[in-house]
């Protein structure tokens, strides 16, 4: 079907009040601890909570090594996730264990630092940190774990809220075209490619929970304050980083593509690949440019 005809259908739907709008950057209340909700099978079980992981406070003052999402994802993609037809369960579990031994128990993955959500109090000599500084984007997992995906009904997710964090997002215009609806209204549609990379732990135990255990209630979502001098605060706001301590778990890595149709009210057609590392999120870290941890926020 030609592009104009396809858009005609989408625009007609939008006129009837059922328009779908491609999501942009959104503030959202970060989410908090919840029980595991991954489905267990004879060949793919949840990893137990990593009790050997250091407490979050032990990271403060340390200089750590950060991993990129891509480097961790490339390693996790090589791990076996499916038992072969002629493979016993015991043999598969042994193969998984052997492969799992080739990756670190935990990794520290760099995220997106939203500096506008840290503010300096010169009188008190402290930096005030809101949760949005570490976690400020949403994504849709329906094309990663939903119907038609490899992990449908094996990995539980929610359309309302999950324990997750988007650690990378890029948007690239890929073209445009003129389209019209059944009433003859014409508009120029912009085509956009949007890549999102996320760390996903599981669905929330209840609606609107926070990821960080010490997050104060309310729209400001305060995590706390960090003592520092004016030059230190200026440097951190200009070139600081955030990262997340993650323990990878089955199915380790997944991906999908979500397509957003253009509408009259939002003439934007989005091709949205979503790449996901699956794991328990242990801590959120606030770091200097040199990767020294100045604050750590527990998630469990």
Buried (B, 14 or more C-beta within 10 A) or exposed (E): EEEEEBBBEBBBBBBEEEBBBBBEEEBBBBBBBBEBBBEEEEBBBBBEEBEEBEEBEEBBEEEBEBBEBEEBBEBBBEBBBEBEEEBEEEEBBEBBEEBBEEBEEBBBBBBBBBEEBBBBEEEEBBBBBBBBBBBBBBBBBBBBBBEEBBBEEBBBBBEEBBBBBBBBBEBEEEEBBEBEBEEEEEBEBBBBBBBBBBBBBBBBBEEEBBBBEBBEEEEEBBBBBBEBEEEBBEBBBEEBBBBBBBBBBBBBBBBBEBEBBBBBEBBBBBBBBBBBBBBBBBBBBBBBEEBBBBBBBBBB
